Amino acid sequence: MRRMLPADVTHLVLHTTAGRRDADADAIRRYHVEHRGWPDIGYHYVVLDSGEAQKGRSDSRQGAHALGFNACSIGVAMIGHHDHHRPSQAQWDTTIDLLALLSYRYDVPTRRVIGHRETGARKSCPGELVDMTVVRLMVADRVDALSSPMSRATHPLIQLTGGVRW
């Protein structure tokens, strides 16, 4: 796996796993390693239907989630198939929070928070029921809230992401 520096991160790519709603990062890791032959899970973060966020691949390692963007992006995947059902409210809230924190941490403009389908992939990912314009607007609102050192320090996802800035 290629090393990725914080300055390499120019995009955040949102995905849906298009699979079972009861999967988790460990199940995806097993699938990626055992069936695809990859050295690790392709995504950097996974958000469960319950709203729990889990760590996938290390941020310091290039992902395997969006052809042409792996060397310059962090991949966030929502469990489920969002062509068929909307993310749960808990999953939605955590995903937006996580994207906002990562956007702030890596200084990624919200216009570069993109869905997998926006990378040129022939997929609907992160799902037909996920409006990326709405995602970007919500992420922008939450990034503004992170301008306060207190809100960053007490953010519930701060430990998962390893802090705010490198």
Disulfide bonds with the S-S distance in Angstrom:
none
